Amino acid sequence: ANSRIVVVTGGVRQQEGESRLNLVQRNVNVFKFIIPQVVKYSPDATILVVSNPVDIMTYVTWKLSGLPKNRIIGSGTNLDSARFRYLIS
C-alpha cells in the first residue's frame, strides 16, 4: 500500500498458435482486476507495465486507472526497438 512505483507483471501466457489479439483480450480481463486494486491501495504510484503485448497493455492500464499519462510507463518498447535495430542492421 502507498507504493511510489508499482511494476505490473501479471498476465496470461500466450498459448501456442494464439494470436496476439486474443492474448490482449485475455490480459485485459486480468488487468480489469489488477489495476483498480493498484489505484485503490497506491493512488499516488507510477505504474510500470511489463505484460505483453506491452504497448497495448500500457494503454489499457492508463484507461483503467484514470491516472495521468505521465504516471503510466511501458517497458517493452526499448527491447522491441533494440531487436528491430538488430534486424535491420
C-alpha positions in Angstrom: 0.0 0.0 0.0 1.1 3.6 -0.7 3.8 2.4 -3.1 5.6 5.1 -5.2 6.2 2.6 -8.0 4.2 -0.5 -8.9 5.5 -2.9 -11.5 2.7 -4.9 -13.2 3.9 -8.2 -14.5 0.6 -10.0 -14.3 -1.0 -11.6 -17.4 -1.6 -14.9 -19.0 0.9 -16.8 -21.0 0.4 -16.8 -24.8 -0.7 -20.3 -25.9 0.9 -22.0 -28.9 -0.8 -20.7 -32.1 -2.7 -18.0 -30.2 -3.0 -14.6 -31.9 -1.7 -11.5 -30.1 -5.2 -10.1 -30.4 -6.6 -13.0 -28.4 -3.8 -12.6 -25.8 -4.7 -9.0 -25.5 -8.3 -9.8 -24.6 -7.3 -12.3 -22.0 -4.8 -10.0 -20.4 -7.3 -7.1 -20.4 -9.5 -9.3 -18.3 -6.7 -9.8 -15.8 -5.9 -6.1 -15.8 -9.6 -5.2 -15.1 -9.0 -6.9 -11.7 -5.4 -5.8 -11.0 -5.3 -2.1 -12.0 -8.3 -0.9 -9.8 -6.6 -2.6 -6.8 -3.3 -0.8 -7.6 -5.1 2.6 -7.7 -7.1 1.8 -4.6 -4.1 0.9 -2.4 -1.4 3.1 -4.1 -3.3 6.1 -5.6 -0.1 8.2 -6.0 2.0 5.5 -7.6 3.7 5.5 -11.0 2.8 2.2 -12.8 5.4 0.3 -14.8 3.8 -2.2 -17.2 5.8 -5.2 -18.4 3.0 -7.5 -19.5 2.7 -8.5 -23.2 1.8 -7.0 -25.5 3.3 -4.2 -23.5 2.3 -1.3 -25.8 -1.4 -2.2 -25.7 -1.4 -3.2 -22.1 0.2 0.2 -21.1 -2.7 1.9 -22.9 -5.2 -0.3 -21.2 -3.6 0.4 -17.8 -3.9 4.2 -18.4 -7.6 3.9 -19.4 -8.5 1.6 -16.4 -6.5 3.6 -13.9 -7.7 7.1 -14.7 -4.2 8.3 -13.8 -2.4 10.9 -15.8 -0.4 9.6 -18.8 2.9 10.6 -17.2 2.4 8.1 -14.4 1.9 5.0 -16.7 5.1 3.6 -18.3 5.5 0.6 -20.6 8.9 -1.1 -20.5 8.9 -3.2 -23.6 9.4 -0.6 -26.3 13.1 -0.3 -25.7 13.6 -4.0 -26.1 11.5 -4.1 -29.2 13.4 -1.2 -30.7 16.7 -2.9 -29.9 15.5 -6.0 -31.7 14.4 -4.0 -34.7 17.7 -2.2 -34.9 19.5 -5.5 -34.8 17.3 -7.0 -37.6 17.8 -4.1 -40.0 21.5 -3.7 -39.4 
